[in-house]
Amino acid sequence: MQAFHNICRHRGTELLEGEGQLKNTIVCPYHRWSFGLDGTLRGVPNQSECFPNLDKRENGLLEASIGIFKGIVFVHPQANPGLSFDAWLSSLPDVAWPFDFETDELVPSEEITYEMKCNWKVFYENAIDGYHLAYLHENTLGPLYPNANVWVEHGQHLVWYSTERDGQRHALPTLVEDQLNQFRVKPFKDMPTDFGGVYMFFPTTIVTPNPYGVSVSQLVPVAPGITHLKARSWAPKGRAGRFAGDVKSIPGYDKKRGIITSDNWKKHPLETLDFQTEDVWVCEKQQRAMESPNFAIQHLAAGAGAESTIEHFQRCLLDYVPDSARAAAE
């Protein structure tokens, strides 16, 4: 398996749009330079007249690198990143969920896109904040107080567990598990329950597995104050529809654009009984507050089931900040 940057080596034009399967050639729409699926430059119109000294071997598509974990494909923009894929995964393979996208018969739902009016880091910090769960999500996720949930560090990544059941680690909050049982959603057969309920793959991938299915979300920064959250769920064959639900029933669904947006909410987010809607609402509030000249962060709640995770995230971010920029900020 290979990955390449979606830009032509002539003038940098975007080559492809959307998704699908190519037969054998990638053709730039601008000047019709053509590339093979192996990235090699195959054809240049008027090459002898316009590019007499062009070496096709040196002008193939720019390579990226690929790693695969549990059937999920991760792409790095560099062909040879300084950190290997196995090193980046750190100890996550030791605590992975028990099913695999490649070997298990899972059926996908329709992809959902949330357009959030916040920076991607605002949403990421909210996602790893165990302190807010029992308060913002009191009626949707339940009493997950700081002593009833825990985040565990694995290199740059984090894994979340409910610890409501006498401290035992579990993938699902008790409230959510009770609701799924009420709807008679069937879990995987002979499925263990002690794996994580949220896997935060730094920096922008979120995997939420449980005994009933799994969802994968990707944070896509669009602008400093706009982030797209693209999410898709998978469930065992014959149970996917009941687990995934109907995209059009999600609060904020815009049928013209096919996305979820706060501009289209019909009721207050706290009245929707949808925890994702609650998160989008509070993240957009946080983003607006950040525009105030008086905005400041005070104290962070200590503990692995509270806000210590945010310190971990910020340390990971600092690893990618040039020393010169750090010095200027200080």
C-alpha positions, 0 to 999 in steps of 0.5 A: 500500500502506498500514499502520495500527496494530492498535488501535481509536480508541474504547478502544484495543482490539486489532482483528485477530488472526492473518493473512489477507485482509480483504474490505472492513471491520475491525470492533472486537470490543468495541463494533463500531466499524467501519473501512474498509481505507483506515483511515477510521471508517465506523460507530459503533453508537448514534452519535447517542445516545452520541457526538453530537459525534463527527467520524468524519473525525478518528477513523480508524485511526492510520497507519504508514509503509511501505517496500519493498526487494527485495520485503520490506515494512518498516513504521515505526510513525510515519506520517512518520518523521524518517528517510526509508526511502531514508535508512534503507537507506543504501548497502544497495541497492549491495550487495543480493542479486541476486534479488527476492521480487516478480519471482522465482519463490520458494516459501516454507517453513513459518514457524519460531518460536524462543522464546529465553530472552534479550533481543533485543539479546543475540541481535543481538549474537551474530548480528553477532559474527564472533569466535565463529564458528570456535569455537562453530560449528566443526563447523557453519559451519567455520573462520571465524576473524576473518581469514576473515570480515568485516562491512561497515557500511552506515549502521545496518545490517551485511552479512556475508561469508565471506572464506575463498576467498583474501579474496574476499567470498562469501555462504556459508562453504565448509563449508556450501557443501560440505554443500549440494553433497553433498545435491545442492541446486541453486543459482539458475542463473547466480547470482553469489556475491559478495553478502552472506551475512547482512544485519542490518537494524537493529534487528530484521530479518535476511536471509540470502541465498545462491545456493540460496535466502534466509531472512528472520528477525524478532526479536520482543521478548516480555519483557525476557528472552524473544525470539521469532525468526520465520524463513521460507525461500524457494527456487526452485520445485521445490527449496524442500523440500530447501532448507528442511527439515522444521520438526519435525526441528529440535532443540527442536520442541514439537509442542503449541505449534508452536515451537522451545524449549530446554525441549524439547531432547533432546540437548546443543546442541553435539551437534545439528550445528545452528548455530541451536541452538548460538546459542540455547544460548549466548545463553540462557547469556549472559542467565543470566550477566547476572543475576549481580551480578559480570557485566561486559564486559571487552575486545572483539576488534578487527576487522571479522571479530571484535567491532567490530560490537558497538560499531557496534550499541551506537552505533546504540542510543544514537541512540535513548536520550534525553539525560536517560537517558544522563546518568542512566546516566553 
